Structure formats: structure tokens, C-alpha cells
Amino acid sequence: MFDSLSERLRDRLKSTDKKTIITGAAVSAGLVAIVSGGAYYAPYLTLNNIKNATEHRNADALSQEINFPELRVSVKENIKAKILKQTAKDSTIRSPELTPSLVDKIVNPIVDELITPAGIEKLMLDKVPEAKIDLSYLETDLNKSNVTMGYESIDRFVIRIIDKVDRTKDVSLILKRDGFLAWKLSAIDISKV
């Protein structure tokens, strides 16, 4: 009688252990799927936050989505490359006068002032007339463009905006991971322009 009872109890414990293990594995798999999905879609959420902040001219919200030190370096490099490229093509500008160090002296302070939370606010509120941001044509411009986006690596997400009509307007926005789930706009690439 005790042998039969102990066998039934042992069988019951074995089946309970299997159920517990299966339930635990299912819950764990579900959590991994949720975290993985959240990690995968996090840059899309950041891009949506940037779009909403821009549409509503909310400089504070936009500033939270930007890695200012990295963005400043990126913008400086892009502007310098563009200036030097145009100088090389334009025969009316004598290239010895416009050296890379002179370009640095001109570009660096301007970019340092504009690519800050306060600078972004000034740009969005049109307080810098020479660098006015006109968002009224944004939707039309995007409709005339091919927008592709995706991961280049586990820590780098790129949004490419390719103008269908004028390839000189092509631009890439680069988001980089900032922590586990957070992403920030860290670079803008206009080097193909």
C-alpha cells in the first residue's frame, strides 16, 4: 500500500516538475520575445519621437533624442568636406586662401553654437534667420524621396532619404545605441552630396 502510494506521489511530482519547467520555459521565452521586440523597434520609436518633436516644434523633446557631442562632430566634418569639395571645383576661389585650418576656424564656432539644446530651440523657433528651418514642405519633400531605414550593426541604425529628382539632396540620419533600449541621433551624413 505504501509502495503504491509512494509511486503515485513520485509520478505526481515528476509530472508537476515537467509542467513547472514547461511553464517556466514558456514564460521565459515570452519575456525574451518581448524584450527582443522592444530592442528591435527602439530606433523606430526614437525616429517617431524626432518626427513628432519636429512637427510640433518642441525643442525640449527633440533635444532628448540627440547626442549633441557626436552630432556636432558629424556636422562639422560634413560641412568642412562640402566646403573643401566645392572650393576644389570652383576656379574663382583660390584654394591656398581657403585651407582646411581656416575652414575649421570658420565652421567650428558656428556649429558649436547651433548644435546645442539652446541652438536647436533657436533654429526651431526661427530665431536664427540665416539658418531658418522651413518645415512646411517637409511632407512634400519626403513624398518626392525614397526613405529606407535599417540596422547597419547592432549599435547603428541608418535612415537614408534619397531624393528621386535631385540626388544632391540625399541625406542619411544615423542613430546610435545609447544604453540598452535607448537610441539617439548621433550623425548626419551628406557626404554623397
N, C-alpha and C positions, 0 to 999 in steps of 0.2 A: 504494500500500500504506500509506504513512504518512498519506495523507489519509483513507483509510477507517478506520485505527486512531485517528486524532485525532477523527474524527466519532463513533466508538463511545465513546471516552473522554469526549467532551463530552456525549453523550447520557446516559452513566452518571452524570456529575457533576450534570447537570440533574435526573435522577430522584432522586439522593441528596439534593440540596438540597430538593426538594419533600417527600421523606419526612422529612427533618430538620425542616423547617418545620412540617409537619403534626403530627409527634410533639411538637415543642416547643409548638405551639399547644394540642394536647390536654392535655399536662401542665400548661400554664399555666391552661387552663380548669378542670382538675380542682382545682388549688390554689386558684383563685378561688372555686370552689364550696364547697370545704372551709372556707375562711376565712369566706365569707359565711354558710354554715350555722352555723358556730361563733358568729359575731357575732349572728346572728338568735336563736339559742337560749340565749345567755348569760344574759339575765334570768330565763329559766325555771330555769336551773341555780342562780342566786342564790336564787330563791324556794324551790327544793328544799332548798338548804343552810339557809335560815332555818327551814323546816319541821322538818328533821331536828334542828337545834340546839335548837329549842323543845321538840320531843318528848323529847329526851334531856337536857333542862335543862343544856345545855352553853353557859354564858355566854361562854366564850372564842371558840367557833366563831360564836356569834351576833354578838358584838362585831365580828368581822371583816367581817360583812355589812352594817354600819350606818355611815352617815355621821353621826356624832354632832352636829357643829355645825348642820347643816341640819335634822336631826330635832328638835333642841331648839327651834329657831325655829318649826318647824311645830307641834309640840305646844303651845308657849306660845300661838301665835295661835289654835289650835283651842280650847284651854281658856278663854282670855280671851273669845273670841266666844261660847262656850256660856254662860259665867257672865253676861255682859252681856245676852245674849238672854233667859235665864231671869229675870234681875233686871227686865228691862223687862216681862215677862209677869206677874210676881208683885207684887201690890199691897201685900203685907205688908212687903216690903223697900223702904225709901225710897231711890230711885235717887241722890239727891245724896250719900248716905253712901258708896255704892259706886261710886266713879269709876273710869275706866279706869286712872288712875295708881295708885290704891290696889290694883286688881286686879293690875297689874304688880308691885307690891311684894310681894304675897302669892304669886303664881304663879311668878314668875321664879326665886327661890331654890330652890323645891321641884323644879321641872323641871330646873334646872341640876344639882341633886344626883342626881336619879333617872336622867336620860338621859346616863349615862356608862358606861364598861365596868363599873366597880365597882357602880354603881346597878343596872344590868341584872342583874348577878350576885346582888345582894341581892333584887331582885324575883323572879328565877327560883328562888331558894332559900328564898323566903317569909320573908326576914329583915325585911321591912317589912310588918307585919301590916295596916296601914291601906290598903295597896295590893297585897294578896295576888293573885297570878295563879293562877287555878284552871284548869288545862288539862284536867281530867277530862271536861269537857263539850264540848271543842273539836270533836271529830269529830261529835257530835250537832248542835252549833250550825251547823257547816258543812253538814251534811246538810239542815238547815232553811233554807239560804241558797242563793241563786244566786251563783255566783262567775264573773265574767267577767274576762278579762285580755287586754291587748294594748298595742301601741305607740300613744302619743299623738303622739310625734315620734321622731326618730332618737335622741334622748337621754333620753326619758321613757317609762317602761313603767308602766302602772297596773293594779292588781288591785282590782276592785270586789267587795265582799262585800255583797250585798243580802239582808237577812232577809225571808223570804217572809211571816212572820207580823207582825213588829214592825219597821216601817220606821225607827223611831228608833235601831235598832242598825246601820244601814248605815254602812260604813266603806270608805275607799279607801287602799290602801297604794301609795306611789309610789316606784318605783325610778328612780334616775338613773345615767347612764353615769359610770363612774369609770375613765377610761383607755379603751383600745380595746375590750377584751373584758370588763372588769370592770364590775359593777353593784352599787350599794349602796342599801339602804333609806334614803331621804332625807326622806320626809314621810309623814304620816298625815293624812287628811282626814276629819273627822267633821262638817264644816260643815253638811251637809244634815240632821243630827240635830236 
